[in-house]
């Protein structure tokens, strides 16, 4: 297994392992609710964001939270509840309305984004009909919130690992990266969710594990001693409360295997409408115009084993346009691989450690950045 050369020296690794191994988050270190009933997030009517006025307690640092799984996901809800219960932060949420976990660093320029207020007890929250990057870009623009800049952006807690090359696909990591691009320190947090092992309560355990690191981050940003020019990607093992401690790691080359399956439009009626549902209003109107001007349309379906082929002939002004349509569905499959490099994020996660990987906007993490993160975590934890 190879890894990206992030400039992590052997001496730094040894020092980090020595320091971080001394900190062990036990089973008792959990963050949850106080036992009282919490208000479930609920969406109100869309708001005129230009008219939004908020009373901000300037004595408390502002924390902006987003994610990739959507605003109703248990990971985000657990994280926001814990931050609110701390009682020392102004917590704001700007998260996707629906699941955008594999949206990567995509945006939706030129289209209207709907923003609706959401009720999350103790926080100011909005759901956005866009991606995680849209949420952070909008949140930092000054158009939505009354403040100009939060102290920290947290993206998570994501359901599923974002190790290795999954970082390039992850909406959660992209949200944190967008904050870094805008000059705001950020953390992305993921729980190594496994279908047959994980439970929703593990998100609260995961919050308990990473909350000390979040508090240390906010404290040291205010002091000006948090490492600059990097974002931290935090990967929490499947059993959060039995983790072996924090470990600074390098980004591996690990990724899930893409598996494309042919889909029959007859068996999955929604498949034929998928692309049209994703089109912008302008594209749909243009398509309606083309359909209206067509002299005639004929459609036939031919099923060939697992694939469906649609031949569409449309006569317009004496011309024939023949198009072939096929429908497929992507599934990501976990790959069983042997990882030997102890410094890789996926190896640390498999071994039960909380992986902390510094990410930079540069192609490779330079040794100075790696050393700064090493020194900061040594002092913080």
C-alpha positions in Angstrom: 0.0 0.0 0.0 1.3 3.4 -1.0 0.5 6.7 0.6 0.8 10.4 -0.4 4.1 11.9 0.7 2.9 14.4 3.2 6.3 15.1 4.7 5.8 13.3 8.0 9.2 12.6 9.4 10.0 9.5 11.5 10.9 11.7 14.5 7.6 13.5 14.4 5.7 10.3 14.2 7.5 8.9 17.2 6.9 12.0 19.2 3.2 12.1 18.3 2.6 8.5 19.1 4.3 9.0 22.5 2.2 12.0 23.3 -1.1 11.0 21.9 -1.0 7.5 23.4 -1.1 9.1 26.8 -4.6 10.4 26.1 -7.3 7.8 26.2 -10.9 8.7 26.0 -12.7 6.2 28.2 -16.2 4.8 28.1 -17.3 7.4 30.7 -16.4 10.3 28.5 -19.6 10.6 26.5 -21.6 13.6 25.6 -25.4 13.3 25.4 -28.5 15.1 26.3 -29.5 15.9 29.9 -32.3 13.4 29.6 -35.0 15.9 28.8 -36.9 15.8 25.6 -35.2 17.7 22.8 -37.0 19.4 20.0 -36.7 17.5 16.7 -35.6 19.6 13.8 -38.5 20.9 11.8 -38.6 23.0 8.7 -40.5 26.2 8.5 -41.4 28.2 5.5 -38.6 29.6 3.4 -37.3 32.9 4.7 -36.1 36.1 3.2 -32.5 35.7 4.2 -31.9 39.4 3.6 -34.3 40.2 6.4 -32.9 37.8 8.9 -31.7 39.6 12.0 -29.9 37.9 14.8 -28.8 39.0 18.2 -25.3 37.7 18.7 -23.6 37.4 22.0 -20.1 38.7 21.0 -18.6 37.3 24.1 -19.0 33.7 22.9 -17.1 32.3 19.9 -19.2 31.5 16.8 -19.1 27.9 15.5 -20.6 27.1 12.1 -21.7 23.5 11.6 -22.5 21.7 8.3 -22.3 18.2 7.0 -22.7 16.0 3.9 -25.5 13.7 5.1 -28.2 16.3 5.5 -29.5 18.5 8.3 -31.7 15.7 9.8 -28.8 13.2 10.1 -28.1 11.9 13.7 -24.4 12.8 13.4 -25.1 16.5 12.9 -27.9 16.6 15.5 -25.8 14.9 18.1 -22.9 17.3 17.5 -25.0 20.4 17.6 -26.7 19.3 20.8 -23.4 18.7 22.5 -22.0 22.1 21.4 -25.1 23.8 22.6 -24.9 22.0 26.0 -21.4 23.3 26.4 -23.0 26.7 26.9 -19.9 28.6 25.7 -20.5 28.8 21.9 -22.8 30.6 19.5 -23.8 27.6 17.4 -25.0 28.2 13.9 -26.0 25.5 11.4 -26.1 25.8 7.6 -26.5 22.3 6.2 -27.9 20.5 3.1 -31.6 19.9 3.0 -31.0 16.3 1.7 -28.2 13.8 1.6 -25.2 15.2 -0.3 -22.6 12.9 1.2 -20.9 12.1 -2.1 -21.2 15.5 -3.7 -17.5 16.2 -3.3 -16.5 19.9 -3.9 -19.5 20.6 -6.2 -21.4 23.9 -6.2 -24.6 25.0 -8.0 -23.7 28.3 -9.7 -26.4 30.1 -11.7 -29.3 28.4 -10.0 -31.6 29.6 -7.3 -30.8 28.1 -3.9 -33.7 27.8 -1.4 -32.9 28.5 2.3 -35.3 27.6 5.1 -35.1 28.2 8.8 -35.0 25.0 10.9 -35.7 24.7 14.6 -32.8 23.2 16.5 -32.9 24.0 20.2 -30.2 26.4 21.2 -28.9 27.0 17.7 -29.6 29.2 14.7 -30.1 26.8 11.8 -30.9 26.8 8.1 -31.3 24.1 5.6 -30.1 24.7 2.0 -31.2 23.1 -1.2 -27.6 22.8 -2.3 -24.3 21.0 -1.5 -22.1 21.2 1.6 -19.8 23.6 -0.3 -22.9 25.8 -1.1 -23.8 25.9 2.6 -20.3 27.0 3.7 -19.9 29.5 0.8 -23.3 31.0 1.6 -22.7 30.9 5.4 -19.4 32.8 5.1 -20.7 35.3 2.5 -22.4 37.7 4.9 -25.7 37.2 3.0 -27.3 34.8 5.5 -25.9 35.5 8.9 -25.3 38.8 10.7 -21.8 38.0 11.6 -18.9 38.2 9.2 -16.8 35.2 10.1 -17.1 32.3 12.6 -14.2 31.2 14.7 -14.4 27.6 13.5 -16.3 25.5 10.9 -17.1 21.9 11.8 -18.4 19.5 9.1 -19.9 16.3 10.4 -20.4 14.0 12.0 -20.4 12.0 8.7 -21.9 8.5 8.6 -19.1 6.5 7.1 -15.3 6.8 6.7 -13.7 9.6 4.7 -10.2 8.0 4.7 -7.9 8.0 1.8 -9.3 8.9 -1.6 -12.8 9.0 -0.1 -11.8 12.5 1.0 -12.1 13.6 -2.7 -15.7 12.4 -2.8 -16.8 13.3 0.7 -19.2 16.2 1.0 -18.2 16.5 4.7 -14.6 17.0 3.9 -15.5 19.4 1.1 -17.4 21.6 3.5 -14.3 21.9 5.7 -12.1 22.5 2.7 -14.3 25.3 1.5 -13.9 27.0 4.9 -10.1 26.6 4.6 -10.2 28.2 1.2 -12.1 31.2 2.7 -9.5 31.5 5.5 -11.5 29.9 8.3 -10.1 27.1 10.4 -12.1 23.9 10.0 -12.6 20.3 11.1 -14.2 17.4 9.3 -15.4 14.5 11.4 -16.5 11.0 10.3 -17.6 7.9 12.1 -16.5 4.6 10.6 -20.0 3.3 10.3 -20.5 -0.4 9.6 -23.9 -1.6 8.6 -24.1 -4.7 10.9 -22.3 -3.2 13.9 -23.0 0.5 14.2 -25.9 2.0 16.1 -27.3 5.5 16.1 -26.2 5.9 19.7 -22.6 5.6 18.5 -22.9 9.2 17.2 -23.2 10.5 20.7 -20.2 8.4 21.7 -18.3 9.9 18.8 -19.2 13.4 20.0 -17.8 12.5 23.4 -14.6 11.4 21.8 -14.0 14.4 19.6 -15.4 17.2 21.9 -12.2 17.7 23.8 -10.3 18.2 20.5 -13.0 20.6 19.4 -12.8 22.6 22.6 -9.0 22.7 22.4 -9.2 23.8 18.7 -11.5 26.7 19.6 -9.4 27.7 22.6 -6.2 27.8 20.6 -7.6 29.5 17.6 -8.6 32.3 19.9 -5.0 32.3 21.3 -3.5 32.3 17.8 -1.6 29.1 18.3 -3.7 26.7 16.2 -1.8 25.4 13.1 -2.4 27.6 10.1 -3.2 26.8 6.5 -4.6 23.3 7.2 -7.8 21.6 8.1 -8.0 18.5 10.3 -9.9 15.4 9.1 -10.9 13.3 12.2 -11.9 9.7 11.7 -13.5 7.9 14.6 -13.5 4.1 14.8 -16.6 2.0 14.7 -16.7 1.5 18.5 -16.0 5.1 19.6 -16.0 4.6 23.3 -13.4 1.8 23.1 -10.9 3.8 21.0 -7.2 3.5 21.6 -6.5 7.3 21.6 -5.6 9.9 19.0 -3.1 9.4 16.3 -1.8 11.9 13.7 -1.8 10.2 10.3 -1.2 10.6 6.6 -3.8 10.4 3.9 -3.7 6.9 2.4 -4.6 5.8 -1.2 -7.5 3.7 0.1 -10.9 4.0 -1.7 -14.1 2.1 -2.0 -14.6 0.1 -5.3 -17.2 1.6 -7.6 -19.7 -0.9 -8.9 -22.0 0.1 -11.7 -25.2 -1.9 -12.2 -27.4 -1.7 -15.2 -31.0 -0.8 -14.3 -34.2 -1.5 -16.2 -36.5 1.4 -16.6 -39.4 -1.1 -16.5 -38.3 -2.4 -13.1 -37.3 1.1 -11.8 -39.8 3.6 -13.3 -38.0 6.5 -11.6 -34.8 5.8 -13.5 -36.2 7.4 -16.7 -37.0 10.6 -14.9 -33.8 11.0 -12.9 -31.9 13.2 -15.3 -34.9 15.4 -16.1 -35.4 15.9 -12.3 -31.8 17.1 -12.0 -32.1 19.6 -14.8 -32.4 23.3 -14.1 -35.6 25.1 -14.9 -34.1 26.6 -18.0 -33.1 23.3 -19.4 -36.5 21.8 -18.7 -38.2 24.7 -20.5 -35.8 24.3 -23.4 -36.7 20.6 -23.6 -40.4 21.5 -23.6 -39.8 23.8 -26.5 -38.1 21.1 -28.5 -40.8 18.6 -27.7 -43.5 21.1 -28.8 -41.9 21.7 -32.2 -41.4 18.0 -32.9 -43.4 16.7 -35.8 -43.7 13.4 -34.1 -42.1 11.1 -31.6 -41.8 7.4 -31.5 -40.2 5.4 -28.7 -39.4 1.8 -28.3 -37.6 -0.2 -25.6 -35.4 -3.1 -26.1 -34.2 -5.1 -23.0 -30.9 -6.8 -23.3 -30.0 -8.9 -20.2 -29.3 -6.3 -17.4 -29.3 -3.2 -19.5 -32.2 -1.2 -21.0 -31.7 0.6 -24.2 -34.1 3.4 -25.3 -34.2 4.5 -28.9 -35.9 7.9 -29.4 -36.6 9.3 -32.8 -37.8 12.8 -33.1 -38.6 14.5 -36.4 -37.9 18.2 -36.4 -37.8 20.2 -39.6 -37.1 17.1 -41.7 -34.2 16.0 -39.5 -34.0 12.8 -37.5 -32.3 12.7 -34.1 -31.7 9.2 -32.8 -30.6 8.9 -29.1 -29.8 5.8 -27.1 -30.5 5.9 -23.4 -29.2 3.4 -20.8 -29.7 3.5 -17.1 -27.2 2.5 -14.4 -26.9 2.8 -10.7 -23.6 3.2 -8.8 -22.8 1.3 -5.6 -19.6 1.7 -3.6 -18.2 -1.5 -2.2 -15.7 -1.8 0.7 -12.5 -3.4 -0.3 -10.7 -5.7 2.1 -7.0 -4.7 1.9 -4.0 -5.3 4.1 -2.4 -2.0 5.3 1.1 -2.2 6.7 2.0 1.4 7.1 1.1 2.4 10.6 1.0 6.1 9.7 -1.9 5.8 7.3 -5.3 7.0 8.3 -7.1 3.8 7.3 -4.7 1.6 9.2 -5.0 3.7 12.3 -8.8 3.5 12.0 -8.8 -0.2 11.6 -6.6 -0.6 14.6 -9.0 1.4 16.8 -7.3 4.8 16.9 -8.9 8.1 16.3 -7.1 9.3 13.1 -6.3 13.0 12.8 -5.0 13.9 9.3 -3.9 17.5 8.5 -5.1 18.5 5.1 -3.7 21.4 3.0 -4.8 23.2 -0.1 -1.3 22.4 -1.4 -0.7 19.1 -3.3 1.3 17.8 -0.3 1.4 18.7 3.3 4.8 20.3 3.9 7.0 19.4 6.8 6.4 22.7 8.6 2.7 22.2 8.6 3.0 18.7 9.8 5.3 19.8 12.6 2.9 22.6 13.6 0.0 20.1 13.9 2.2 17.7 15.8 3.3 20.4 18.3 -0.2 21.8 18.7 -1.8 18.4 19.4 0.9 17.5 21.8 0.1 20.6 23.9 -3.7 20.6 23.3 -4.2 17.0 24.5 
